[in-house]
Amino acid sequence: MGLKNSFIYFLLCFALSSHAQNPGSIPRSGDEFVGPFKSWLNAKDNFGAKGNGVSDDSNALQTAFDAVAKGDRGTILYLPPGTYLITRTLQMNYHINVSIIGADPANTIIKWGGPAHGTMMLVNGTAYSKFNRITFNGNRVANVGVEQSWDFKKPNFDTGNEYADDVFTDLVFGINGGNLKYGFAETTILRDKFIRITAAGVSLGNFNALDIWIRDSYFQDCGVGVTNTYGAGNFRLYHNLFLNSTISDISIGNTGGFSVRDNTSIGSKQFFNARGSANPAITIIQGNTIIDPINTLAVTINNQGPTVFMNNIIRSRPLAMGGPVAQFVCGGQSTSYIAGNVFTVPNPVVADSDHIEYNDRVVSAGSLNSLPRPILPGTEPHFNRQIFEVPAGASADVIQTVINKAALASGSRPIVHFSYGNYNIAATLYIPKNSDIQLVGDGYGKATCLTWNGGGVGPILVIAGPSKATLRDISFKGSASSTNILITNADQKGSRVYLQEFIQMGGNQGLIVDQLDHTTVLGYNVEFSGLQKAVNVIGGRLAAAGRPAEGRTIIYSGAESSNRISHEVTNGANLMVQDTWYEGGNKSTFANLSGNGLFVADGDRISTPQQTDVPSVVMKDFSGKAVFVANNFNDRFAVSGNGSRAKILAIGLMTEDYPFVADTTSPKANINVLLSRTRNHPTILNRTGSNKVQKLGAFNQKFVADMLADMLKVQPISLSALPDGVSDIRFYRVMSTGGAKGLDIEAGSK
């Protein structure tokens, strides 16, 4: 695909995904932008920025940045439509819970007019903040669009930031993170576009640049789309589109844990390139479509792995006569699981001896001529909803009155807006059933917070199902005995609870999914820390009876720390935890499984101390399925009790302990450990390399396929409106702190 055709295709994707939609209630696809509100500071009205593309707006914008960071007048800076010419770096230093929001990247542009090799914006020691809906135009002169790098001089560790609906164009680097050797972690890059970025769209700079989540983004005519070759760190990529990358779509040098899922590449030189390293790098490459790569080798992995490479489609160029197309080689020391892939040339795979390959197919290139091209979600539209303002510092009674008025406008998705500040809540707030109200703050954390100061258990907020309610950019702070957010009657067939960047800090229980048979609970980039029990999923009546319905809980990506139990599955429940980084202390357990149920851990990093009294995974009298794929575990699995009905598969693991399975079951559980590696092994004299783990159980294709089936059913969703009478509840950057229960989702009514 040539440049002209690529650009036409980009415009087509943009048009199809950004078309006008019926704003009556929830959009037919995706979601929407809300704002600006009266509480937002305005770069033109309040600070004199011109936005005419000629005047130098550097001083005005920096003054505005400083004001919003101080927080006395507001926590959000709004950039109205315009082209803001800057000649020096805009800086946001050492702050938390701030937002810089443009009107729309199509008409809100920050353009570089300064010297060569400049940086347009520096985000230094700033956390839990948003930088959205802006085009950063480097004018083919600036080096970096956004440098998110912490100099370690003052707090904060830069985590929890979001870059959504941004465009980066004509730069050397789009987003350059961790270049000052510290930070750049738990960062969301969502629906962004990187166009003509000569070095890398997103570049990671140090070993603490961790959990960079890039989703639904577009990379056109870049050198490399995403890389850590200029430093180190790990990233997770989902449903992105790469066009004509001149070096590769994705590349890594220093090792770590990487997930590359459901992306599409068209006409790039190479899709994935992992440079040679005698170190392990847990890598999962799954469900990608790679069309016409220039190199015959589309995927090169020259480290120890373990690599899981499955269900990818690679259509080689018409003149390609043979492979290899995918290479997994590290001097005889790499481990790889290769299954279910489709190629168009013979001899497509070369791999070291420690690998399993099955169910791959070679088909004609012509049979793949009609491969669907993805249409990415476009910039979220703005519908100018009716706004009901909550007075600053209002009591619960006043807030409920505002909610009741807004509820009368249900069907048009009205907004109840809380400006920045604290609201003491002494009585429970209620959103009635069948309402499509949006509760919107000016940012979570310290920006907008509803604090429980009533007696008893609360809750602070009840959402009655079936519901179409949405919460955005707001915090709930509970007491030791309170429930912060309670959703009731949420188990209609086909219902959904969607959590994007939901955070629970401290308290007893974080997320409770209580006996939902039909509702899907989805978490994207969620965080849980300092809890007795972070995620507790209890099966419903059908699940408990061994007749599970469609309901399940899926954490697609996240970060967790210092929880006593991070994930518990009981009563036949179904939980999948994917691409999550967990750190815990001596009393921390990543997963606690008992009774029947299904638990899948896929692409997770589990860092708990070795050889403590509490193993990383505890399975006692477990009678369900437990699947572990491409995980990195510091400590062991402890399997005990009656194992007669337990089925456990571990494949492509990296372990820091050896042996890592402590099995005392009687009768014995069915445990299979395949294609895994360890650092702690008698033959390893240092901790840089790894060695393969002896298999436990024999490879059985039918058993493995059965165990992986539920994991492979999970695909990224595109949000769409659900019918009347069904719950479609959405949280965007909602924080819950403290409380006996953070977010409790229940099937019944209370």
RAMOWO-V456410 format. One record per residue. N is the residue number from 0. RES is the residue in one letter. PHI is phi in degrees with one decimal (999 if undefined). PSI is psi in whole degrees, 0 to 359 (none if undefined). NEAR is the number of other C-alpha atoms within 8 Angstrom. Layout:
N	RES	PHI	PSI	NEAR
N	RES	PHI	PSI	NEAR
This chain:
0	M	999	120	7
1	G	-74.4	175	5
2	L	-61.3	314	6
3	K	-61.2	312	6
4	N	-64.3	324	8
5	S	-61.5	318	11
6	F	-68.7	320	8
7	I	-61.5	318	8
8	Y	-63.5	320	8
9	F	-59.3	313	8
10	L	-63.6	322	8
11	L	-63.0	314	8
12	C	-59.0	316	11
13	F	-63.9	317	10
14	A	-66.1	316	8
15	L	-67.3	328	8
16	S	-92.9	350	11
17	S	-117.4	14	11
18	H	-66.7	157	6
19	A	-62.7	140	5
20	Q	-124.2	160	6
21	N	-66.3	114	7
22	P	-85.5	16	8
23	G	-55.2	309	8
24	S	-138.7	223	9
25	I	-62.0	134	10
26	P	-57.1	154	13
27	R	-61.7	327	8
28	S	-139.9	148	8
29	G	66.5	211	10
30	D	-142.2	203	9
31	E	-139.7	164	9
32	F	-95.2	135	8
33	V	-119.5	144	8
34	G	117.6	177	5
35	P	-76.1	158	6
36	F	-110.2	166	5
37	K	-61.0	333	5
38	S	-77.5	349	8
39	W	-78.6	140	11
40	L	-76.3	148	14
41	N	-119.7	124	11
42	A	-61.7	326	15
43	K	-84.2	307	11
44	D	-69.0	322	7
45	N	-95.2	338	7
46	F	-129.7	0	11
47	G	78.5	14	8
48	A	-63.0	141	11
49	K	-90.9	317	10
50	G	64.0	30	13
51	N	-101.7	2	9
52	G	78.6	358	11
53	V	-119.2	312	6
54	S	-70.5	147	9
55	D	-80.5	112	10
56	D	-96.0	12	12
57	S	-58.3	310	12
58	N	-66.0	316	7
59	A	-63.0	315	11
60	L	-68.8	321	12
61	Q	-66.0	321	10
62	T	-60.4	320	9
63	A	-66.0	318	12
64	F	-58.5	315	12
65	D	-63.8	323	9
66	A	-68.8	316	11
67	V	-70.0	329	16
68	A	-67.5	322	11
69	K	-64.9	323	7
70	G	82.9	3	8
71	D	-70.0	327	7
72	R	-107.9	351	7
73	G	158.5	162	12
74	T	-112.1	0	18
75	I	-127.0	130	14
76	L	-104.8	127	15
77	Y	-104.7	131	13
78	L	-104.4	107	13
79	P	-64.2	169	10
80	P	-54.3	141	11
81	G	158.2	168	12
82	T	-109.4	113	12
83	Y	-99.3	106	16
84	L	-80.1	129	16
85	I	-126.5	151	14
86	T	-122.4	1	10
87	R	-146.2	167	9
88	T	-69.3	130	11
89	L	-81.1	136	11
90	Q	-124.6	136	10
91	M	-123.1	102	13
92	N	-112.8	126	9
93	Y	61.2	53	10
94	H	-136.4	174	12
95	I	-145.7	144	10
96	N	61.4	47	14
97	V	-116.5	162	14
98	S	-141.9	137	13
99	I	-118.2	114	11
100	I	-126.3	126	13
101	G	-90.6	165	13
102	A	-67.5	314	12
103	D	-172.1	135	10
104	P	-63.7	341	14
105	A	-70.7	336	6
106	N	-133.8	7	9
107	T	-122.6	104	17
108	I	-127.5	129	14
109	I	-101.1	120	12
110	K	-117.7	135	13
111	W	-81.2	128	13
112	G	-128.1	17	8
113	G	-93.5	195	10
114	P	-70.2	168	8
115	A	-63.1	149	7
116	H	69.7	22	8
117	G	-79.5	168	12
118	T	-112.8	129	13
119	M	-77.2	316	16
120	M	-142.7	134	12
121	L	-111.9	125	14
122	V	-111.2	106	13
123	N	-124.9	118	13
124	G	62.4	32	16
125	T	-118.1	132	17
126	A	-132.2	158	13
127	Y	50.1	48	13
128	S	-129.3	168	12
129	K	-127.9	142	13
130	F	-137.0	91	12
131	N	-127.2	154	13
132	R	66.2	39	15
133	I	-130.2	142	16
134	T	-96.4	127	13
135	F	-103.5	104	13
136	N	-102.1	109	13
137	G	-76.4	351	16
138	N	61.6	22	11
139	R	59.9	25	6
140	V	-125.6	315	13
141	A	-70.3	152	17
142	N	-84.3	312	12
143	V	-126.4	134	17
144	G	-74.3	299	17
145	V	-128.6	125	12
146	E	-104.9	104	15
147	Q	-98.4	96	14
148	S	-144.7	132	18
149	W	-98.4	130	17
150	D	-89.4	359	10
151	F	70.7	15	8
152	K	-85.4	324	5
153	K	-141.6	159	7
154	P	-63.1	149	9
155	N	-128.1	156	10
156	F	-58.3	128	12
157	D	-83.8	98	16
158	T	-135.7	160	12
159	G	73.6	18	11
160	N	-86.9	158	13
161	E	-131.2	135	13
162	Y	-122.6	103	13
163	A	-125.7	140	13
164	D	58.1	37	15
165	D	-102.6	157	14
166	V	-125.5	132	13
167	F	-120.0	125	17
168	T	-143.6	145	14
169	D	56.2	56	13
170	L	-133.1	172	18
171	V	-86.2	316	11
172	F	-127.3	137	15
173	G	-77.2	287	16
174	I	-113.1	120	12
175	N	-113.8	116	16
176	G	-118.8	137	14
177	G	75.6	24	17
178	N	-73.9	345	13
179	L	-95.4	18	8
180	K	81.2	0	12
181	Y	-130.9	147	14
182	G	69.4	199	14
183	F	79.6	73	18
184	A	-134.7	159	12
185	E	45.6	55	14
186	T	-111.0	132	13
187	T	-99.0	124	14
188	I	-118.5	112	13
189	L	-135.1	124	12
190	R	58.0	32	15
191	D	-90.7	161	14
192	K	-126.1	133	12
193	F	-122.6	112	15
194	I	-126.9	125	12
195	R	55.6	57	10
196	I	-103.8	110	17
197	T	-71.1	327	12
198	A	-96.8	291	9
199	A	-153.7	137	15
200	G	-61.8	309	16
201	V	-130.0	126	12
202	S	-128.4	133	15
203	L	-104.1	139	18
204	G	-115.8	356	16
205	N	-159.3	170	13
206	F	-71.2	349	10
207	N	-102.3	12	12
208	A	-85.1	89	17
209	L	-122.4	146	11
210	D	57.4	61	13
211	I	-93.2	110	14
212	W	-98.8	115	14
213	I	-118.7	120	13
214	R	-138.6	140	12
215	D	55.8	36	13
216	S	-110.9	165	15
217	Y	-126.0	128	12
218	F	-125.3	115	15
219	Q	-125.7	127	13
220	D	56.4	45	12
221	C	-99.5	160	17
222	G	-64.5	298	14
223	V	-128.2	142	16
224	G	-72.3	300	14
225	V	-136.2	135	11
226	T	-154.8	159	13
227	N	-122.7	16	15
228	T	-71.6	346	11
229	Y	-90.1	1	8
230	G	-168.6	251	12
231	A	-167.0	181	15
232	G	121.4	174	15
233	N	-129.9	153	15
234	F	-139.7	162	12
235	R	-131.0	126	12
236	L	-119.8	132	12
237	Y	-138.1	125	13
238	H	53.8	46	12
239	N	-101.5	162	15
240	L	-120.2	126	13
241	F	-114.9	127	15
242	L	-124.8	122	12
243	N	60.7	41	12
244	S	-66.3	130	18
245	T	-81.4	340	10
246	I	-112.2	300	9
247	S	-168.0	158	15
248	D	-68.8	318	16
249	I	-139.9	137	11
250	S	-146.3	149	14
251	I	-135.1	149	11
252	G	-115.3	281	12
253	N	-64.6	147	10
254	T	-90.2	171	12
255	G	173.4	214	9
256	G	-117.7	128	11
257	F	-133.5	141	12
258	S	-128.0	132	12
259	V	-133.4	103	13
260	R	-129.0	130	12
261	D	61.4	34	12
262	N	-94.3	164	14
263	T	-127.2	135	14
264	S	-125.0	133	14
265	I	-131.6	118	12
266	G	71.1	20	12
267	S	-84.9	161	17
268	K	-64.4	317	14
269	Q	-153.6	153	15
270	F	-86.0	305	13
271	F	-137.3	130	12
272	N	-134.8	112	12
273	A	-106.5	115	11
274	R	-65.1	162	11
275	G	-62.5	134	9
276	S	-159.3	133	12
277	A	-86.7	45	9
278	N	-134.4	157	11
279	P	-78.4	150	14
280	A	-147.9	100	13
281	I	-66.9	118	17
282	T	-133.9	128	14
283	I	-119.3	123	13
284	I	-120.4	108	13
285	Q	-139.8	132	12
286	G	70.9	22	11
287	N	-89.9	153	13
288	T	-118.5	120	11
289	I	-120.5	115	14
290	I	-115.5	122	12
291	D	55.0	54	11
292	P	-65.8	146	17
293	I	-69.0	315	9
294	N	-74.0	144	7
295	T	-61.4	317	10
296	L	-78.1	107	11
297	A	-85.9	330	14
298	V	-132.3	122	11
299	T	-127.8	119	12
300	I	-125.6	112	13
301	N	-117.3	40	13
302	N	-123.0	186	16
303	Q	-78.8	348	15
304	G	75.1	210	12
305	P	-67.7	143	19
306	T	-113.0	134	14
307	V	-112.2	115	13
308	F	-125.2	102	13
309	M	-146.8	147	12
310	N	60.5	34	11
311	N	-96.0	154	14
312	I	-118.9	125	11
313	I	-126.1	111	13
314	R	-99.1	108	12
315	S	-73.4	163	13
316	R	-64.4	154	9
317	P	-56.2	328	6
318	L	-82.8	352	4
319	A	-70.4	125	8
320	M	-103.7	342	7
321	G	-170.1	173	8
322	G	-86.7	193	12
323	P	-80.5	152	11
324	V	-102.7	327	10
325	A	-129.3	129	12
326	Q	-125.5	129	13
327	F	-130.0	86	15
328	V	-138.6	133	14
329	C	-149.9	63	14
330	G	57.4	35	6
331	G	81.3	6	8
332	Q	-116.9	22	10
333	S	-107.1	156	17
334	T	-125.3	133	18
335	S	-150.6	145	16
336	Y	-116.0	121	14
337	I	-128.6	117	13
338	A	-156.6	142	12
339	G	71.7	20	11
340	N	-91.5	158	14
341	V	-121.8	129	12
342	F	-126.3	170	14
343	T	-122.8	8	11
344	V	-131.5	154	13
345	P	-71.6	162	9
346	N	51.1	54	8
347	P	-78.2	340	11
348	V	-122.3	136	10
349	V	-127.7	133	10
350	A	-149.3	152	11
351	D	-63.1	168	13
352	S	-64.2	332	7
353	D	-84.6	73	11
354	H	-149.9	160	11
355	I	-123.9	130	9
356	E	-130.2	126	8
357	Y	-155.6	157	7
358	N	64.0	19	7
359	D	-78.8	155	11
360	R	-134.8	148	8
361	V	-114.1	123	9
362	V	-124.9	172	9
363	S	-73.8	148	8
364	A	-62.1	326	10
365	G	-61.6	329	5
366	S	-69.6	348	7
367	L	-110.3	16	8
368	N	-66.9	337	6
369	S	-103.0	25	5
370	L	-56.7	132	5
371	P	-68.4	139	4
372	R	-89.9	135	5
373	P	-72.2	144	6
374	I	-108.6	111	7
375	L	-77.6	151	13
376	P	-63.2	136	10
377	G	-86.5	186	10
378	T	-56.7	135	11
379	E	-63.7	131	11
380	P	-73.5	164	9
381	H	-118.0	124	7
382	F	-109.9	2	8
383	N	53.1	56	6
384	R	-65.7	159	9
385	Q	-67.9	134	7
386	I	-112.6	132	8
387	F	-113.5	109	10
388	E	-83.4	135	8
389	V	-90.6	127	12
390	P	-60.0	145	7
391	A	-55.9	132	9
392	G	68.8	18	8
393	A	-61.7	151	10
394	S	-79.1	172	10
395	A	-61.6	321	12
396	D	-62.8	316	7
397	V	-65.9	317	9
398	I	-61.8	317	11
399	Q	-63.4	323	10
400	T	-61.5	319	8
401	V	-65.2	316	12
402	I	-60.2	318	11
403	N	-62.4	320	8
404	K	-64.9	317	8
405	A	-64.3	325	13
406	A	-61.5	333	13
407	L	-67.1	341	6
408	A	-97.3	12	9
409	S	-56.0	144	12
410	G	107.1	344	8
411	S	-121.1	13	10
412	R	51.7	59	14
413	P	-68.3	160	15
414	I	-112.3	128	13
415	V	-103.2	113	15
416	H	-107.4	130	11
417	F	-107.1	119	13
418	S	-72.3	174	11
419	Y	-61.8	146	14
420	G	131.5	179	10
421	N	-102.8	144	11
422	Y	-127.5	115	12
423	N	-81.7	125	12
424	I	-113.1	115	13
425	A	-104.7	353	10
426	A	-142.6	149	9
427	T	-62.6	135	11
428	L	-91.1	141	11
429	Y	-124.9	132	10
430	I	-103.6	118	13
431	P	-70.5	162	10
432	K	-64.9	157	9
433	N	61.5	24	12
434	S	-102.5	148	12
435	D	-116.9	35	16
436	I	-62.7	146	15
437	Q	-112.6	120	12
438	L	-94.4	118	12
439	V	-129.4	129	12
440	G	-106.9	189	14
441	D	-103.7	28	13
442	G	122.6	150	18
443	Y	-88.9	186	15
444	G	72.1	232	11
445	K	-80.1	352	10
446	A	-71.5	297	15
447	T	-130.0	120	18
448	C	-137.1	132	15
449	L	-100.7	115	13
450	T	-110.4	126	12
451	W	-75.3	122	14
452	N	-131.5	21	8
453	G	-90.3	174	8
454	G	-84.5	163	6
455	G	74.0	205	6
456	V	-96.5	0	7
457	G	77.2	229	13
458	P	-72.1	168	12
459	I	-67.5	316	17
460	L	-138.0	135	12
461	V	-116.4	129	13
462	I	-110.1	115	14
463	A	-89.3	128	15
464	G	-91.4	163	12
465	P	-67.5	143	13
466	S	-142.8	151	17
467	K	-118.3	28	13
468	A	-69.8	150	14
469	T	-132.4	137	12
470	L	-116.9	137	12
471	R	-138.9	136	13
472	D	51.0	58	14
473	I	-153.8	154	18
474	S	-120.9	153	15
475	F	-129.0	126	14
476	K	-117.7	118	13
477	G	-102.0	175	17
478	S	-97.3	180	10
479	A	-62.6	335	9
480	S	-110.9	357	10
481	S	-86.5	159	15
482	T	-97.9	132	16
483	N	-81.3	308	16
484	I	-134.2	127	14
485	L	-121.3	126	13
486	I	-109.3	124	13
487	T	-113.9	160	14
488	N	49.7	53	12
489	A	-111.1	24	17
490	D	-116.9	39	13
491	Q	-70.8	149	12
492	K	-60.0	126	7
493	G	85.8	11	9
494	S	-76.1	162	14
495	R	-147.0	138	11
496	V	-119.3	122	12
497	Y	-114.1	124	11
498	L	-122.4	107	13
499	Q	-108.2	118	12
500	E	58.4	38	12
501	F	-74.9	138	15
502	I	-129.2	133	11
503	Q	-120.4	120	13
504	M	-118.3	121	14
505	G	71.0	168	10
506	G	107.5	190	15
507	N	-91.3	294	13
508	Q	-117.7	142	15
509	G	-91.6	281	16
510	L	-109.9	122	12
511	I	-115.2	119	14
512	V	-106.5	103	13
513	D	-107.6	98	13
514	Q	62.6	45	11
515	L	-95.5	117	15
516	D	-90.5	332	15
517	H	-116.7	347	13
518	T	-93.5	137	16
519	T	-96.6	126	13
520	V	-107.5	121	12
521	L	-119.3	128	12
522	G	-119.7	127	14
523	Y	-118.5	121	12
524	N	56.6	46	15
525	V	-91.5	157	14
526	E	-135.8	138	12
527	F	-135.8	128	14
528	S	-147.6	147	12
529	G	68.3	35	11
530	L	-114.6	154	17
531	Q	-70.4	321	11
532	K	-145.1	115	14
533	A	-79.7	303	16
534	V	-126.0	118	12
535	N	-122.4	111	14
536	V	-112.6	120	16
537	I	-113.9	124	14
538	G	-65.2	152	18
539	G	-81.5	187	13
540	R	-60.6	317	8
541	L	-68.5	317	11
542	A	-62.3	318	15
543	A	-63.4	330	13
544	A	-85.9	5	8
545	G	80.4	18	7
546	R	-124.6	63	7
547	P	-62.1	143	11
548	A	-96.2	205	8
549	E	-82.7	350	9
550	G	-65.5	138	12
551	R	-163.2	163	13
552	T	-114.7	129	12
553	I	-129.5	121	12
554	I	-101.3	107	14
555	Y	-74.8	330	13
556	S	-168.3	149	13
557	G	178.2	184	15
558	A	-142.2	138	13
559	E	-140.4	152	13
560	S	-157.2	146	10
561	S	55.8	40	11
562	N	-100.3	142	16
563	R	-64.2	310	13
564	I	-129.4	124	14
565	S	-85.7	322	15
566	H	-141.4	127	12
567	E	-127.7	135	12
568	V	-126.0	123	18
569	T	-140.4	165	13
570	N	62.2	32	12
571	G	81.3	16	18
572	A	-70.4	167	16
573	N	-129.5	114	13
574	L	-134.8	132	13
575	M	-122.0	129	13
576	V	-119.9	113	14
577	Q	-119.5	139	14
578	D	51.1	49	13
579	T	-117.0	136	13
580	W	-99.1	122	12
581	Y	-121.9	131	13
582	E	-124.0	132	10
583	G	-145.3	168	14
584	G	-96.0	202	8
585	N	-64.6	337	9
586	K	-110.3	24	9
587	S	-101.0	135	15
588	T	-123.2	129	16
589	F	-71.5	317	11
590	A	-142.1	135	11
591	N	-123.6	112	12
592	L	-120.6	131	12
593	S	-147.7	156	12
594	G	65.2	205	12
595	N	-85.0	166	13
596	G	145.5	176	16
597	L	-129.4	126	12
598	F	-130.0	130	13
599	V	-125.1	126	13
600	A	-116.8	119	12
601	D	-135.8	109	13
602	G	79.4	25	17
603	D	-95.4	152	14
604	R	-111.9	117	12
605	I	-117.8	103	13
606	S	-109.1	95	12
607	T	-124.9	153	15
608	P	-59.5	148	10
609	Q	-81.8	146	9
610	Q	57.4	41	8
611	T	-95.5	181	8
612	D	-70.5	341	6
613	V	-114.0	111	9
614	P	-69.2	167	14
615	S	-64.9	320	16
616	V	-129.0	129	11
617	V	-117.9	121	12
618	M	-126.1	106	12
619	K	-119.9	124	11
620	D	52.5	40	10
621	F	-83.1	133	14
622	S	-126.4	24	13
623	G	-119.0	210	12
624	K	-112.9	134	12
625	A	-129.3	125	11
626	V	-124.7	129	13
627	F	-126.4	117	12
628	V	-129.3	127	12
629	A	53.6	46	17
630	N	-103.7	158	15
631	N	-117.9	113	14
632	F	-110.7	133	15
633	N	-79.0	320	13
634	D	-114.1	200	15
635	R	-107.2	167	15
636	F	-95.4	132	13
637	A	-113.9	115	13
638	V	-116.4	121	13
639	S	-142.3	173	12
640	G	80.2	207	10
641	N	-78.4	114	13
642	G	-105.7	14	16
643	S	-64.1	335	10
644	R	-116.9	11	10
645	A	-87.3	135	12
646	K	-123.2	123	11
647	I	-132.7	126	11
648	L	-124.8	127	13
649	A	-122.8	123	12
650	I	-140.6	132	11
651	G	71.0	35	18
652	L	-89.2	152	16
653	M	-115.4	123	15
654	T	-119.3	146	15
655	E	-95.5	349	11
656	D	-118.8	153	14
657	Y	-153.5	127	8
658	P	-71.8	157	6
659	F	-112.6	2	9
660	V	-111.9	119	8
661	A	-108.0	102	9
662	D	-110.6	112	8
663	T	-118.6	21	9
664	T	-67.9	150	11
665	S	-152.9	116	10
666	P	-58.8	159	7
667	K	-67.5	141	9
668	A	-76.1	156	13
669	N	-86.7	98	10
670	I	-116.9	126	10
671	N	-123.3	123	12
672	V	-118.7	118	11
673	L	-129.7	144	13
674	L	49.5	53	17
675	S	-122.0	163	16
676	R	-133.4	163	14
677	T	-142.5	150	14
678	R	-90.1	327	14
679	N	-91.7	87	11
680	H	-142.0	144	10
681	P	-55.4	334	5
682	T	-87.2	357	5
683	I	-103.9	122	11
684	L	-92.4	346	5
685	N	-136.2	178	5
686	R	-108.6	25	8
687	T	-92.8	323	7
688	G	-95.3	195	10
689	S	-155.4	168	14
690	N	-136.2	156	11
691	K	-72.5	149	9
692	V	-91.9	136	8
693	Q	-61.4	136	6
694	K	-63.1	145	10
695	L	-115.1	111	8
696	G	85.6	159	8
697	A	-94.7	150	6
698	F	-66.7	125	7
699	N	-127.4	113	6
700	Q	-58.3	318	6
701	K	-66.1	318	6
702	F	-64.9	314	7
703	V	-63.7	316	10
704	A	-60.8	318	8
705	D	-65.0	319	8
706	M	-70.4	326	10
707	L	-85.5	351	9
708	A	-58.2	315	8
709	D	-68.0	323	8
710	M	-63.2	318	8
711	L	-74.4	345	7
712	K	-72.2	338	6
713	V	-77.8	119	6
714	Q	-126.6	152	5
715	P	-59.4	140	7
716	I	-100.9	151	4
717	S	-103.5	122	6
718	L	-60.3	134	7
719	S	-141.0	156	8
720	A	-67.5	138	9
721	L	-100.0	157	8
722	P	-69.1	167	5
723	D	-58.6	149	5
724	G	82.1	3	8
725	V	-122.2	139	12
726	S	-77.9	132	15
727	D	-136.8	83	14
728	I	-105.3	130	11
729	R	-128.0	134	12
730	F	-118.2	129	12
731	Y	-125.1	114	12
732	R	50.5	61	13
733	V	-107.8	133	14
734	M	-116.2	136	14
735	S	-123.0	129	14
736	T	-124.9	141	13
737	G	64.7	196	15
738	G	92.8	148	17
739	A	-67.3	326	13
740	K	-135.6	134	17
741	G	-83.1	285	18
742	L	-120.9	115	13
743	D	-112.9	116	13
744	I	-110.7	119	12
745	E	-123.2	151	15
746	A	-75.0	324	11
747	G	-94.9	183	8
748	S	-106.3	153	7
749	K	-131.3	none	3
